[in-house]
C-alpha cells in the first residue's frame, strides 16, 4: 500500500503552518487584503512556472465542461478562505486562528457526505467530535 498521500498531506500541513507564522509576521504593518493579493500573485506565478517546466500546461484541454466550472468555484472559495484567514491572522493569535481554520475538516466531512456520498461511520463521527473538543480546548 502506498503512503504517498500521507507524506504529501504532512508536507501540506507543515507548509500551512508556515503560512500562519510567516503571514502573521508579514501582516504587522500591512493591510490583510493587500497581503492576500500579493500572496495570491506569488502563488500564481510559482504554480505557473511549475506547470510550465513540468509540462503540465500541455494538458490544458482537460479543462472543459463541469470541470472548469467546479475548478472556478473552488478557486473562488479558496480566495475567500485566504482573505478571511488573513483578516483573522491580522486580528488574532496565529495558533488559535490556525486551529479554528483546521476545523474545515468538519465541513469537508459534512459536505463529502452530502455531495460525494462518502461513508458515514461511528469512528468518523467520534473523530469529528474529538476535533471539535480539541479545538474548543485549544482556543
C-alpha positions, 0 to 999 in steps of 0.5 A: 500500500502506498503512503504517498498521500500521507507524506504529501498531506504532512508536507501540506500541513507543515507548509500551512503552518508556515503560512500562519507564522510567516503571514502573521509576521508579514501582516504587522504593518500591512493591510490583510487584503493587500497581503492576500493579493500579493500572496495570491500573485506569488502563488500564481506565478510559482504554480505557473512556472511549475506547470510550465517546466513540468509540462503540465500546461500541455494538458490544458484541454482537460479543462472543459465542461463541469470541470472548469466550472467546479475548478472556478468555484473552488478557486473562488472559495479558496480566495475567500478562505485566504482573505478571511484567514488573513483578516483573522491572522491580522486580528488574532493569535496565529495558533488559535486562528490556525486551529479554528481554520483546521476545523474545515475538516468538519465541513469537508466531512459534512459536505463529502457526505452530502455531495460525494456520498462518502461513508458515514461511520461511528469512528468518523463521527467520534473523530469529528467530535474529538476535533471539535473538543480539541479545538474548543480546548485549544482556543 
